[in-house]
């Protein structure tokens, strides 16, 4: 068999296998399931339930979801589960944009390895532009571990995205809707709390939903000191709006109003 024919056959085999390879499912989570929550029970997680909060609305409502609803532009808000702290884990949740309008910039995602209110990682999805990013907050400094990137895996607007993050030592893998979305490495934070985050730049009353949270781990759960807040926003917003706003909008900076 001549070389050209051999190459042609190999290419044909590769093309035939490509759909199967592209649709390969993520591996099963390592460890055992240690926490699952469909948010039908408002007391199970220890998350704050304050739907009428003057700063921002966070809490539980039917049909069994946890929501973060930001009334003001130029805000970043989050909620942390007070009793869920891990270093090695697989974290999964369903997230979607339940807003009445999809105008303006907003992103939602998961927080992990939160040491305090200004030291953590977050994976962000922009369901309006079909983009994602991985960011690290280190005191006053945001940095991109994965810059904002367009992906066809990001379902848009009110469609549900199943987001999963696996962490093992300083290696992380992000899966979205059953496909590998990104991998990255960072050794800054070895352990910390789990949570949910929404960043609003200029959307009107963005209303983001979270559901079906699952955590697997190979280690025992630990609880951080009670001094670590279960919700936050002002400190993070003051420190990070300019850079996070630039991330969402693509350019420019934001000032707090």
KEFIBA-676376 format. One record per residue (C-alpha): residue in one letter; chain; x, y, z negated. Coordinates in Angstrom, 1 decimal. Layout:
<atoms>
ATOM   type   mol       c1       c2       c3
ATOM      A     A        X        Y        Z
...
</atoms>
This chain:
<atoms>
ATOM   type   mol       c1       c2       c3
ATOM      X     A      0.0      0.0      0.0
ATOM      X     A      1.5      3.3      1.0
ATOM      X     A      1.9      6.2     -1.5
ATOM      X     A     -0.8      8.4      0.0
ATOM      X     A     -3.4      5.7     -0.3
ATOM      X     A     -2.3      4.8     -3.8
ATOM      X     A     -2.7      8.5     -4.9
ATOM      X     A     -6.1      8.7     -3.2
ATOM      X     A     -7.3      5.6     -5.1
ATOM      X     A     -6.1      7.0     -8.4
ATOM      X     A     -7.8     10.3     -7.8
ATOM      X     A    -11.1      8.5     -6.9
ATOM      X     A    -10.9      6.5    -10.1
ATOM      X     A    -10.2      9.6    -12.1
ATOM      X     A    -13.1     11.5    -10.6
ATOM      X     A    -15.4      8.5    -11.3
ATOM      X     A    -14.3      8.4    -15.0
ATOM      X     A    -14.5     12.2    -15.5
ATOM      X     A    -18.2     12.4    -16.4
ATOM      X     A    -17.8      9.7    -19.0
ATOM      X     A    -14.7     11.3    -20.5
ATOM      X     A    -16.4     14.7    -20.6
ATOM      X     A    -19.4     13.4    -22.4
ATOM      X     A    -17.4     11.3    -25.0
ATOM      X     A    -19.0     11.8    -28.4
ATOM      X     A    -17.0     13.1    -31.3
ATOM      X     A    -15.6     10.6    -33.8
ATOM      X     A    -17.6      9.7    -36.8
ATOM      X     A    -16.9     12.0    -39.8
ATOM      X     A    -14.2     10.7    -42.1
ATOM      X     A    -15.1      9.9    -45.7
ATOM      X     A    -18.5      9.7    -47.2
ATOM      X     A    -21.5     12.0    -47.1
ATOM      X     A    -21.5     14.1    -50.3
ATOM      X     A    -24.1     16.7    -49.5
ATOM      X     A    -27.1     17.0    -47.1
ATOM      X     A    -29.7     19.8    -47.2
ATOM      X     A    -32.6     20.5    -44.9
ATOM      X     A    -33.4     23.6    -47.0
ATOM      X     A    -36.9     22.4    -47.9
ATOM      X     A    -36.0     22.6    -51.6
ATOM      X     A    -35.0     26.1    -52.6
ATOM      X     A    -33.3     25.0    -55.8
ATOM      X     A    -31.1     22.2    -54.5
ATOM      X     A    -28.2     24.2    -53.0
ATOM      X     A    -27.8     27.0    -55.6
ATOM      X     A    -28.0     29.5    -52.7
ATOM      X     A    -29.5     32.8    -53.5
ATOM      X     A    -33.2     33.1    -52.5
ATOM      X     A    -33.9     36.8    -52.1
ATOM      X     A    -36.1     37.4    -49.0
ATOM      X     A    -36.9     40.9    -50.1
ATOM      X     A    -33.4     42.0    -50.9
ATOM      X     A    -32.8     45.7    -50.3
ATOM      X     A    -29.2     45.1    -49.0
ATOM      X     A    -30.1     42.1    -46.8
ATOM      X     A    -32.6     39.3    -46.7
ATOM      X     A    -31.4     35.8    -47.5
ATOM      X     A    -33.2     32.7    -48.5
ATOM      X     A    -35.6     29.9    -47.7
ATOM      X     A    -38.8     29.8    -45.8
ATOM      X     A    -40.9     27.3    -43.9
ATOM      X     A    -40.5     25.1    -42.0
ATOM      X     A    -37.4     24.5    -44.1
ATOM      X     A    -34.6     26.8    -43.1
ATOM      X     A    -32.1     29.1    -44.7
ATOM      X     A    -31.9     32.5    -43.1
ATOM      X     A    -29.8     35.6    -43.1
ATOM      X     A    -31.6     38.7    -41.8
ATOM      X     A    -29.7     42.0    -41.6
ATOM      X     A    -31.7     45.2    -41.4
ATOM      X     A    -28.8     47.5    -40.8
ATOM      X     A    -26.3     47.6    -37.9
ATOM      X     A    -22.5     47.5    -38.6
ATOM      X     A    -22.9     44.8    -41.3
ATOM      X     A    -21.3     41.4    -42.1
ATOM      X     A    -23.1     39.2    -44.7
ATOM      X     A    -22.7     35.7    -45.9
ATOM      X     A    -23.9     33.2    -48.4
ATOM      X     A    -21.7     30.5    -50.1
ATOM      X     A    -22.8     27.3    -51.7
ATOM      X     A    -21.6     27.6    -55.3
ATOM      X     A    -21.0     23.9    -55.9
ATOM      X     A    -19.5     22.8    -52.6
ATOM      X     A    -15.7     23.2    -52.5
ATOM      X     A    -13.5     21.1    -50.2
ATOM      X     A    -10.1     20.9    -48.5
ATOM      X     A    -10.6     17.8    -46.3
ATOM      X     A    -14.1     17.7    -44.8
ATOM      X     A    -16.5     17.4    -41.9
ATOM      X     A    -19.1     20.2    -42.0
ATOM      X     A    -22.1     20.3    -39.8
ATOM      X     A    -25.2     22.5    -39.4
ATOM      X     A    -27.9     23.5    -36.9
ATOM      X     A    -27.8     27.2    -36.2
ATOM      X     A    -29.9     29.5    -34.0
ATOM      X     A    -31.1     33.0    -33.3
ATOM      X     A    -34.7     33.4    -34.5
ATOM      X     A    -34.9     37.1    -33.8
ATOM      X     A    -37.9     38.8    -32.2
ATOM      X     A    -35.6     40.5    -29.7
ATOM      X     A    -32.3     39.4    -28.3
ATOM      X     A    -30.9     42.9    -27.5
ATOM      X     A    -27.7     44.0    -29.1
ATOM      X     A    -24.7     42.2    -30.5
ATOM      X     A    -24.8     39.6    -33.3
ATOM      X     A    -23.0     36.4    -34.2
ATOM      X     A    -23.6     33.6    -36.7
ATOM      X     A    -21.4     30.8    -38.0
ATOM      X     A    -20.0     28.7    -40.8
ATOM      X     A    -17.6     29.8    -43.5
ATOM      X     A    -15.1     27.3    -44.9
ATOM      X     A    -12.2     27.1    -47.4
ATOM      X     A    -13.3     30.4    -49.0
ATOM      X     A    -10.9     31.2    -51.8
ATOM      X     A    -12.7     34.5    -52.6
ATOM      X     A    -14.7     37.1    -50.8
ATOM      X     A    -11.8     38.3    -48.6
ATOM      X     A     -9.9     35.0    -47.9
ATOM      X     A    -11.6     32.4    -45.7
ATOM      X     A    -12.1     31.0    -42.2
ATOM      X     A    -15.2     31.3    -40.1
ATOM      X     A    -16.3     29.9    -36.8
ATOM      X     A    -18.6     32.3    -35.0
ATOM      X     A    -21.1     31.7    -32.2
ATOM      X     A    -22.6     34.5    -30.2
ATOM      X     A    -25.9     33.0    -28.9
ATOM      X     A    -26.6     36.1    -26.7
ATOM      X     A    -23.4     36.1    -24.7
ATOM      X     A    -22.6     32.4    -24.9
ATOM      X     A    -19.3     32.9    -26.7
ATOM      X     A    -17.4     31.6    -29.7
ATOM      X     A    -14.4     32.5    -31.9
ATOM      X     A    -12.5     31.3    -34.9
ATOM      X     A    -11.4     34.0    -37.3
ATOM      X     A     -9.4     34.2    -40.6
ATOM      X     A     -9.9     36.9    -43.2
ATOM      X     A     -6.8     37.5    -45.2
ATOM      X     A     -7.5     40.3    -47.6
ATOM      X     A     -7.9     43.4    -45.4
ATOM      X     A     -6.8     41.8    -42.2
ATOM      X     A     -8.8     39.8    -39.7
ATOM      X     A     -7.0     37.7    -37.2
ATOM      X     A     -8.0     35.5    -34.3
ATOM      X     A     -7.2     31.9    -34.5
ATOM      X     A     -9.2     31.3    -31.4
ATOM      X     A    -10.2     34.6    -29.6
ATOM      X     A    -13.7     35.2    -28.5
ATOM      X     A    -14.2     32.8    -25.5
ATOM      X     A    -17.1     32.1    -23.2
ATOM      X     A    -18.3     28.4    -23.2
ATOM      X     A    -21.1     26.6    -21.4
ATOM      X     A    -21.5     24.5    -24.6
ATOM      X     A    -23.0     27.5    -26.5
ATOM      X     A    -26.8     27.4    -26.1
ATOM      X     A    -28.3     30.8    -25.9
ATOM      X     A    -30.9     32.8    -27.7
ATOM      X     A    -33.4     30.7    -29.7
ATOM      X     A    -31.9     27.3    -28.6
ATOM      X     A    -30.5     25.3    -31.5
ATOM      X     A    -26.7     24.8    -31.6
ATOM      X     A    -25.3     22.0    -33.7
ATOM      X     A    -22.0     23.2    -35.0
ATOM      X     A    -19.4     21.0    -36.7
ATOM      X     A    -16.0     21.7    -38.2
ATOM      X     A    -13.5     19.0    -39.2
ATOM      X     A    -10.6     20.0    -41.5
ATOM      X     A     -7.7     17.8    -42.4
ATOM      X     A     -4.6     19.5    -44.0
ATOM      X     A     -3.8     22.4    -41.6
ATOM      X     A     -5.5     20.9    -38.6
ATOM      X     A     -9.1     21.8    -37.5
ATOM      X     A    -11.4     20.6    -34.8
ATOM      X     A    -14.6     22.4    -33.9
ATOM      X     A    -17.4     20.5    -32.1
ATOM      X     A    -20.5     22.0    -30.6
ATOM      X     A    -23.5     20.1    -29.4
ATOM      X     A    -21.7     16.8    -29.4
ATOM      X     A    -18.6     18.1    -27.5
ATOM      X     A    -15.1     19.3    -28.5
ATOM      X     A    -15.2     23.1    -28.5
ATOM      X     A    -11.7     24.0    -30.0
ATOM      X     A     -8.8     22.9    -32.0
ATOM      X     A     -6.5     25.1    -34.1
ATOM      X     A     -4.0     24.9    -36.9
ATOM      X     A     -3.5     27.2    -40.0
ATOM      X     A     -2.1     26.5    -43.4
ATOM      X     A     -3.2     29.6    -45.3
ATOM      X     A     -6.1     28.2    -47.2
ATOM      X     A     -6.0     24.6    -48.4
ATOM      X     A     -9.4     24.4    -50.1
ATOM      X     A    -12.5     26.5    -50.8
ATOM      X     A    -16.2     27.0    -50.6
ATOM      X     A    -18.6     26.3    -47.7
ATOM      X     A    -21.0     28.9    -46.5
ATOM      X     A    -22.9     30.7    -43.7
ATOM      X     A    -22.2     34.1    -42.1
ATOM      X     A    -23.9     36.6    -39.9
ATOM      X     A    -22.2     39.7    -38.3
ATOM      X     A    -24.5     42.4    -36.8
ATOM      X     A    -23.1     45.2    -34.7
ATOM      X     A    -26.1     46.9    -33.1
ATOM      X     A    -28.9     44.3    -32.9
ATOM      X     A    -32.3     45.3    -34.3
ATOM      X     A    -33.4     43.1    -37.3
ATOM      X     A    -31.3     40.0    -36.3
ATOM      X     A    -32.8     37.0    -37.9
ATOM      X     A    -30.5     34.0    -37.9
ATOM      X     A    -31.5     30.5    -39.0
ATOM      X     A    -29.4     27.6    -40.5
ATOM      X     A    -30.6     24.1    -41.1
ATOM      X     A    -29.7     20.4    -41.6
ATOM      X     A    -26.4     21.1    -43.4
ATOM      X     A    -24.2     18.0    -43.9
ATOM      X     A    -20.8     17.6    -45.6
ATOM      X     A    -18.6     14.6    -45.5
ATOM      X     A    -15.3     14.3    -47.3
ATOM      X     A    -12.5     11.9    -48.4
ATOM      X     A    -12.1     13.8    -51.6
ATOM      X     A    -14.1     14.6    -54.7
ATOM      X     A    -16.1     17.8    -54.8
ATOM      X     A    -14.9     20.6    -57.0
ATOM      X     A    -16.5     23.8    -58.3
ATOM      X     A    -14.8     27.2    -58.0
ATOM      X     A    -14.9     29.6    -61.0
ATOM      X     A    -18.2     31.3    -61.5
ATOM      X     A    -16.6     34.7    -60.7
ATOM      X     A    -16.6     33.9    -57.0
ATOM      X     A    -19.8     35.4    -55.6
ATOM      X     A    -22.3     33.2    -53.8
ATOM      X     A    -23.3     36.1    -51.5
ATOM      X     A    -21.3     39.0    -50.1
ATOM      X     A    -21.1     41.7    -47.6
ATOM      X     A    -20.1     45.1    -48.8
ATOM      X     A    -16.4     44.3    -49.4
ATOM      X     A    -16.1     42.3    -46.2
ATOM      X     A    -18.0     44.9    -44.2
ATOM      X     A    -15.9     47.7    -45.4
ATOM      X     A    -12.6     45.9    -44.7
ATOM      X     A    -13.5     44.3    -41.5
ATOM      X     A    -16.2     46.0    -39.4
ATOM      X     A    -13.9     47.7    -37.0
ATOM      X     A    -12.1     44.5    -35.9
ATOM      X     A    -15.2     42.2    -36.1
ATOM      X     A    -17.2     44.8    -34.2
ATOM      X     A    -14.6     45.0    -31.5
ATOM      X     A    -14.7     41.2    -31.3
ATOM      X     A    -18.4     41.2    -30.7
ATOM      X     A    -18.6     44.1    -28.4
ATOM      X     A    -15.4     43.5    -26.5
ATOM      X     A    -14.0     46.9    -27.2
ATOM      X     A    -14.3     49.9    -29.4
ATOM      X     A    -14.7     50.2    -33.2
ATOM      X     A    -17.5     50.5    -35.7
ATOM      X     A    -17.9     52.7    -38.6
ATOM      X     A    -20.3     52.0    -41.5
ATOM      X     A    -23.5     54.0    -41.4
</atoms>
